[in-house]
């Protein structure tokens, strides 16, 4: 009977140690996943900021293009008026 008790006790101790190791490992894995997720969120935020800035640059480029077209039209009108002669 004492052999059976010793076997059960040693099995319980082994199970307890296994559970403790699993809990510790799980906590480390959770911390690692949380860290990697935070780093990924930072990279996504940088990417989103870049997209917003590029959209703004594209708007400004289109606006400058329109201004250049208007300036060219004015120059062409002035050349028609003056006959192409510079003052």
C-alpha positions in Angstrom: 0.0 0.0 0.0 2.8 2.4 0.8 4.2 1.9 -2.7 0.9 3.0 -4.2 0.8 6.1 -2.0 4.4 6.9 -2.9 3.5 6.5 -6.6 0.4 8.8 -6.3 2.4 11.4 -4.4 5.2 11.4 -6.9 2.6 11.7 -9.7 1.0 14.6 -8.0 4.3 16.4 -7.5 5.2 15.8 -11.2 1.8 17.1 -12.3 2.2 20.2 -10.1 5.7 20.9 -11.4 4.4 20.5 -15.0 1.5 22.9 -14.4 3.9 25.5 -12.9 6.2 25.2 -15.8 3.3 25.6 -18.3 2.0 28.7 -16.5 5.5 30.3 -16.5 6.0 29.5 -20.1 2.5 30.8 -21.0 3.2 34.1 -19.2 6.5 34.5 -21.1 4.8 33.8 -24.4 2.0 36.2 -23.7 4.5 38.9 -22.8 6.5 38.3 -26.1 3.3 38.4 -28.2 2.2 41.6 -26.5 5.6 43.2 -27.2 5.6 42.1 -30.8 2.1 43.4 -31.2 3.1 46.8 -29.8 6.0 47.0 -32.3 3.7 46.1 -35.1 1.3 48.8 -34.1 4.1 51.4 -34.2 5.1 50.3 -37.7 1.5 50.5 -38.9 1.1 54.0 -37.4 4.3 55.1 -39.2 2.9 53.7 -42.4 -0.4 55.4 -42.0 1.3 58.7 -41.3 3.3 58.3 -44.5 0.1 57.6 -46.5 -1.5 60.7 -45.1 1.6 62.8 -45.9 1.8 61.5 -49.4 -1.9 62.3 -50.0 -1.2 65.9 -48.9 1.8 66.1 -51.2 -0.2 64.8 -54.1 -2.9 67.4 -53.5 -0.2 70.1 -53.4 1.4 68.8 -56.6 -2.0 68.9 -58.4 -2.5 72.5 -57.1 0.9 73.6 -58.3 0.2 72.0 -61.7 -3.0 74.1 -62.0 -1.1 77.2 -61.1 1.5 76.5 -63.7 -1.2 76.0 -66.3 -2.8 79.3 -65.4 0.5 81.1 -65.5 1.2 79.6 -69.0 -2.2 80.8 -70.2 -1.5 84.3 -68.9 1.9 84.4 -70.6 0.3 83.2 -73.8 -2.4 85.9 -73.6 0.2 88.5 -73.0 2.2 87.3 -76.0 -0.9 87.6 -78.1 -1.5 91.1 -76.9 2.1 92.3 -77.4 2.6 90.3 -80.5 5.4 88.3 -78.9 7.6 91.3 -78.3 9.2 91.7 -74.9 9.1 95.1 -73.2 
